[in-house]
Amino acid sequence: MKIARPQLKQAPKRTLKQRGVVTVEFALLAPVLLLLLCIAMDLGIALWVNLTMQYAVREGARYSVTGQSNLDPNATNQQRYLAIVQEIKDSSMGLYNMVSPSYTITINGVTQSYNTQASYGSSMFGSPGDIVVLQINCIWPLLTPLVSPFFAGGQYSFSVATTMRNEGF
């Protein structure tokens, strides 16, 4: 007894009119697919920068609640606020200078801004027991031109913040 095997259908043969159709289709779709890939990568990197800066601010806040100042690069006259900024820089994976940060610090409901050119006293990040909100406003440039209309000036502006209560130092 012979078992009948089903016959596989053969693909139709291409005619001369169909030669190169795949190449033309690829040439039409490749730029669109490449653009979508670039947009996805650009937005993914922007999200990564946001999360990295959030981590850096959280680490700076964790350092600041202790009242230490030993991370200040100036060994002779160490300042607490410079030590906290240094901790944020160290935790930002090199992104700190690329995001053009500006600080807003709220101590017990009173808001002040931080300027890198000015000198601040020991109360810059509050006294023991104070509730302090540390917020950093950042700007990240986007690379994909078609994403730019959705973001002012082609830049992704975001802010990261953390709230803490200072320990009794």
PyMOL commands that set and color helices and strands:
alter all, ss='L'
color gray80, all
select helices_A, chain A and resi 16-18+21-64+80-91+97-99+122-125+148-150+152-154
alter helices_A, ss='H'
color red, helices_A
select strands_A, chain A and resi 102-107+110-114+131-141+155-165
alter strands_A, ss='S'
color yellow, strands_A
deselect
rebuild
show_as cartoon
